[in-house]
Amino acid sequence: MSRDAGTVHFGVVRVDLHVPGADGLKAKRAVLQRAQAALRDELGCSVSEVGYQDTWQRAALGVAVAASSHTGVERVLDRIVAVLERDPRLLVLGTAEDVDALDADRPDTPWF
């Protein structure tokens, strides 16, 4: 059994976006829905719009991924911006990420 048996490695990233061609919330959401689908389909991420919901040309996406290794999480996180930047209707303004692990063998982990 490997040393990481039972450990869940996870990462989350917030991606701030500009949607310059959006002339309303409906247009912005159409672009974001395609971006979210691309992240889910290509990378297996969980994605949600987490900021600027009422602003036409700004958006923030929260993206989460879990894997059996730290390297697996890093690989996916490294590809998120590339997937988003392929869409010419989006401009990535910035990102903030966090990577951590949850070990099943930690004594403070509640298992019910």
Secondary structure, DSSP 8 states (H G I E B T S, - for coil): --TTTT-EEEEEEEEEEE-TT--SHHHHHHHHHHHHHHHHHHH--EEEEEE-TT-SSEEEEEEEEEESSHHHHHHHHHHHHHHHHTSTT-EEEEEEEEEEEE-TT-TT----
